[in-house]
Amino acid sequence: QVQLVESGGALVQPGGSLRLSCAASGFTLANYAIGWFRQAPGKEREGVLCSSSSGSSKHYADSVKGRFTISRDNAKSTVYLQMNSLNPEDTAVYYCAADLFAVQGGRPQGRCPFPAIAADFDSWGQGTQVTVSS
C-alpha cells in the first residue's frame, strides 16, 4: 500500500528555518519523482519543489528560490524540504506527492513534471502545517 507521511511542520518566527520530511512506503522511492506542494487558506494548491529520481531538483515556485531546497535519502525512503528565511507568506499546509504513473501519463518515469500540475501526482500525504508568525 502506497503511503506518504509528512512531518516537521511547526510554528516558527519570521526568518526561521524548518525541515519537513516525507516518509514514503509501498513503493521504491528511488524510481520516482516526489513533489512538495503547499496550500494557504483561501488559495489554490501551489507547487513548491520537486525531486527527480536522479536526485536533481526543479523549482516550481519562484518565491522560494534561494530559500528552499529539496533532497532525498533513498535508503531511508524519505524526501526532505529544507526551508530557510521563512516569512509569513510561507504559511500553508505542505504536502508531498509521488508521481507513480508518469509513463501511463505519457511522461518519463522519475522526471519532475513541469509545469507543476497537481493532477500529475497521484499519491498524496495528509499534509503538515507550517505557520510563520511572530
C-alpha positions as CSV (number, residue, x, y, z in Angstrom):
1,Q,0.0,0.0,0.0
2,V,1.4,3.3,-1.1
3,Q,1.7,5.8,1.7
4,L,3.3,9.2,2.2
5,V,3.6,10.8,5.6
6,E,4.8,14.3,6.1
7,S,6.2,15.6,9.4
8,G,8.1,18.6,10.7
9,G,5.6,21.3,10.4
10,A,5.5,23.8,13.2
11,L,5.0,27.4,14.3
12,V,8.2,29.4,13.5
13,Q,9.2,33.0,13.7
14,P,9.9,35.1,10.5
15,G,13.5,34.4,9.4
16,G,13.5,31.0,10.9
17,S,14.0,27.6,9.4
18,L,12.3,24.3,9.2
19,R,12.9,20.9,7.7
20,L,10.0,18.9,6.5
21,S,10.2,15.2,6.0
22,C,8.2,13.0,3.7
23,A,8.4,9.3,4.5
24,A,7.4,7.0,1.7
25,S,6.4,3.4,1.8
26,G,4.8,0.9,-0.5
27,F,7.0,1.7,-3.5
28,T,10.6,2.2,-4.4
29,L,11.3,5.9,-3.8
30,A,14.5,5.8,-5.9
31,N,12.4,5.2,-9.1
32,Y,10.0,8.1,-8.8
33,A,9.7,11.9,-8.7
34,I,8.4,13.4,-5.5
35,G,7.0,16.9,-5.3
36,W,6.2,19.3,-2.5
37,F,3.1,21.4,-2.7
38,R,1.5,23.9,-0.3
39,Q,-1.9,25.3,0.2
40,A,-2.6,28.5,2.1
41,P,-6.1,29.3,3.4
42,G,-8.3,30.6,0.6
43,K,-5.7,29.9,-2.1
44,E,-5.1,27.2,-4.6
45,R,-2.6,24.4,-4.1
46,E,0.8,25.5,-5.3
47,G,3.8,23.5,-6.4
48,V,7.0,24.3,-4.4
49,L,9.8,22.0,-5.4
50,C,10.3,18.6,-7.0
51,S,13.0,15.9,-6.6
52,S,13.6,13.7,-9.6
53,S,14.6,10.1,-9.3
54,S,18.2,11.1,-10.3
55,G,18.3,13.5,-7.3
56,S,18.0,16.7,-9.4
57,S,15.6,19.3,-8.2
58,K,13.1,21.6,-10.0
59,H,11.7,24.7,-8.6
60,Y,8.0,25.3,-9.1
61,A,7.7,28.5,-7.1
62,D,9.9,31.4,-7.8
63,S,9.2,32.8,-4.4
64,V,11.2,30.0,-2.7
65,K,14.3,30.1,-4.9
66,G,17.4,30.7,-2.8
67,R,15.5,29.8,0.4
68,F,14.1,26.3,0.0
69,T,15.9,23.2,-1.1
70,I,14.8,19.6,-1.6
71,S,16.8,16.4,-1.1
72,R,16.2,12.7,-0.8
73,D,17.6,9.8,1.0
74,N,16.5,6.7,-0.9
75,A,17.9,4.4,1.6
76,K,15.6,5.9,4.2
77,S,12.8,6.3,1.7
78,T,12.5,9.9,2.7
79,V,12.4,13.2,0.9
80,Y,13.2,16.4,2.7
81,L,12.2,20.1,2.2
82,Q,14.6,22.5,3.9
83,M,13.1,25.9,4.3
84,N,15.2,28.9,5.3
85,S,14.4,32.6,5.7
86,L,10.7,31.8,6.3
87,N,8.2,34.6,6.0
88,P,4.5,34.8,6.8
89,E,3.7,34.2,3.1
90,D,5.1,30.7,3.5
91,T,2.3,29.8,5.9
92,A,0.4,26.9,4.5
93,V,-0.3,23.2,4.7
94,Y,2.6,21.5,3.0
95,Y,2.0,18.2,1.1
96,C,4.4,15.8,-0.5
97,A,3.2,13.8,-3.5
98,A,4.5,11.0,-5.7
99,D,4.3,10.7,-9.5
100,L,3.9,7.0,-9.7
101,F,2.1,6.8,-13.1
102,A,4.2,9.1,-15.2
103,V,4.6,6.5,-18.0
104,Q,0.9,6.0,-18.2
105,G,0.5,9.7,-18.5
106,G,3.0,9.9,-21.4
107,R,5.8,11.3,-19.3
108,P,9.2,9.9,-18.4
109,Q,9.3,8.0,-15.2
110,G,11.3,9.7,-12.5
111,R,11.4,13.1,-14.1
112,C,9.7,16.0,-12.4
113,P,6.6,17.1,-14.3
114,F,6.7,20.7,-15.5
115,P,4.8,22.9,-15.0
116,A,3.7,21.7,-11.6
117,I,0.3,20.2,-12.1
118,A,-1.1,18.6,-9.0
119,A,-3.1,16.1,-11.1
120,D,0.2,14.6,-12.4
121,F,0.9,13.5,-8.9
122,D,-1.2,10.5,-8.0
123,S,-0.4,9.8,-4.3
124,W,-0.5,12.4,-1.6
125,G,0.3,12.7,2.0
126,Q,-2.1,14.2,4.6
127,G,-0.1,17.4,4.9
128,T,1.8,19.2,7.7
129,Q,1.0,22.7,8.9
130,V,3.7,25.4,8.7
131,T,2.9,28.7,10.4
132,V,5.3,31.6,10.2
133,S,4.3,34.3,12.7
134,S,5.9,36.4,15.4
